[in-house]
């Protein structure tokens, strides 16, 4: 088990890795759908794998912070989030290796996404109800959640430029949230 002095800086750095991988994944996805070639689809998938696996250390760090404040329910949320991240990573890996169809990856991605979103929903609760996290992390998580809903609604109603705008806004919000989370965890390592 990692000590606090090991976990918090490692998890802060891991959140930065997730941020960088997320941006590269988003660019690759835009290139793929923009017609730059099929090469970019697997690039997107591989960087998505890095993104979700890099979230595991921050999930563990937030879990430890919650446990130190006596927020026991967070353990169940953390387990669901880690399982979700692993399911996404396995599904995307299987897709890249040709063991899973694109439709199958939607299933593994969707199932895994549920666990990660439940964790994301818990972050504002930890920020505003129990004070485990600073309000900035809570607000950033709320922005991400709202933009996930906006993108889903826009994608259901129409395709085209508006979906691209919603996607860019979501990636920006996710990047801001990961940066805020990283900064929070790195600050814990010096406290």
N, C-alpha and C positions, 0 to 999 in steps of 0.2 A: 504494500500500500504506500502510495506517495504521501510524503509529509505536506503540510500546508505550504512550506517554502519551496517545495518542488511542484506541487499541483497548480498553484495559482499562476506562476509565470509560464509554465508549460501550457496551461489552458488558454491564457491570454495570447500566447504565440500561436496556438492552434486555431484560435478564432481568426487571427490574421491570415493564416493559411487558408481557412475556409473562405474568407472574404476574397482573396486573390483567385482561388480556384473557381468561386462563384462567378466572378467577373469574366474570367476566361471562358467558362462554360457558357455564359450568356452571349458572349461575342461569337463563339463557335456555333451556337444555336441560330443566332441571327444570320450568320454566313450560310449555314445549311439551308434555312428557309428562304434566304435571299437568292438562292440559286448558285452559290459559289462552288457547289459540288458535294457529293455524298461523303467525302472525306471528313467533313466537319461534323457530321452526326455522331460518329464514334468519339471524336475529340470532345464534343459536348458531354457525352455519356461518361467518359473517363474523368473529366474534371468534376462532374457531378458526384462521382464516387469519392473523389478526394474531398469535396465539400462536406458531404454527410459524415464521412469518417473523421474529418477534422473537428466536427461538432461534438464528438464523444467526450473529449477532455473538458470542454466548457460545460457540458451537461453534468459531468461528474463534479466539477468545481461548484456549480450552482447548487447541486444536491448537497455537497458538504456545507456550504454556507447556510442552506435551509436547515440542515440537521443541527448545526451549531446554535441556531435560533429556536430549535424545538418544533420545526415545521415538518412533522413526520409524514404527512400525506405526499410530500414532494418525492419521496423515495419511489412510490408507485409510478408517478409521472415520469421520473428520470429513467426508470426501467423501461417504460413504454417508449420513451424517446430513443433510447439506445437500441432497443429491438427494432424500432422503425428505421433508424439510420442504417443498421446492418441489413435489414430487408431491402431497403433501397439499393444499397451497395451491391448486394448479391444479385439482385434483379438486373441492375445495369451492367454488372460484370458478365452475367450470363447472356445479356443482349449483345454486348461487344464480341463475345466469344462465339456467338451464333447458336447458343443452346436455348435461347428464349426468343420468341417473336416480339415485334414491337408491341402488339396487343398484350402479350404476356407481361411485358415490362410496365405497361400502364397499370396492370393489376398489382404487381409488386411495388411499383412506385406509389400507387394510391394507398395501399395498405400501410406502407412505411411512412408515408406522408402524414397519416392520421396521428401516429405517435409523436412525430416531431411537432405538429401543430398543437397538440395537447400541451406539450412542453412550452411552446411559444405562448399559449394562452395563460399558462401558469406564471409566466414572468411578470406581467403587470400585477397579478395578485401578490407575488413576492415583493414587488416594489412598493405598492400602495397600501396593502393591507397589513403586511408584517414587517416592512422595512428591511428585508433581507438584501434587496438590491436598490440601487439609487433610482429615483424617479425617471431619469433619462433613459435607462434600460426599459422601464415599463412603457414609457411613451413611444420609444422606438419600436417595441414589440407590437404595440397597438397600431402604429402606422403600417407595419408589415401585414398584420392581420387584415386591416381594412383594405389594403391594396391587393391582397390575395382575393378578397371578395369582389373588388372592383374588376380585376382582371378576369375572374371567372364569369361574371355577369356580362362583361363586354364580349368575351369569347363566345358565349352562348348566343348573343344577339347578332353579332356580326364578326366578320374577319376583315383583315386589312390593316390600314395604318393605325387605327385606334387601338387595336390589340398590341401593335408594336409600341405605341406610346405607353400603354398600361404596363407592358412588360418592362420597358426601360425604367419607368417609375418604380416598379416593384424591385428591380435589381438595385436601384439607387437606395431605396428604403432598407432592403436587406443588407446592403453594404454599410449603411449608417448604423443599423442595429448591431451588426457584427463588430464594427469599430467601437461602438459604445460598450458592448459586452467585453471586448478585448481590453479596453482601457480600464474598465471596472476591475477585471480580474488581475491585470498587471499592477494596478494600484494596491490591491490586496496583498500582493507579494512583497511590497515595500512597507506595508503597515505593521 
